[in-house]
Amino acid sequence: PTAPVSGGNQSECAQTPIQTLTAEATAPIAATVTWWNSEVGGQEVSPTWNTIGSVTYWAESIYTLAGCKSATRTPVTLTINELPVEPTSGGDQVECATIPTQTLTANATAPVGSTVVWYTDAIGTTLAPSPILNTLGTITYYAESVDDVTGCESATRTAVTLTINALPTEPISGGNEVECATVPIQTLTADATAQIGSSVLWFGSLNGSDSVTDHSLSSVGSITYFAESVDD
């Protein structure tokens, strides 16, 4: 008989639990297929595969009645490709808003030989080709590894969260204070009120980093302190 006709090589990405592949081939009429672990000689086998890697089985035709075998065997290769590991997160990002509002970009690193593909959720199919945030609020993107050769995708995705926090409004001044000196001289203390959820931090200049813990005046003259709101 002629050699069997291959049902085709099979190549799949691993599943959990791992799947079983079975080689297929078709013998001519009045013949059946027997499977072997080598092209010539070898042992007759069950043509299945359920581990990571590849195996090739050889299909031989044998006439059911006469017992004659095909002069050659047909190879069929079964392959189960390993899944890449999920990407390594570049870290969640949390920033206070700038003016104009900044743009945050999610970062993750896939293993060597793989590429990162971003999604909007942990298991869905909605791609996020631009994993950014440039408005106030929080968003989470999910990074998946895709093998550059096999196209296999990591079993899980890595979450990366981006947050841009709103700036609190500036404090409300308790009012400038002007008094005539007393004897002994009095102490004036600057007052301001921050919005709920924020605290007042005092500075000695409008834009500097010279924070002060004593925002008072106890000598003749004038001084200006600057009140900033800091979200708790």
Salt bridges, closest charged atoms under 4 A:
GLU60 OE2 - ARG73 NE 2.99
ASP121 OD1 - ARG157 NH1 3.86
GLU144 OE2 - ARG157 NE 2.99
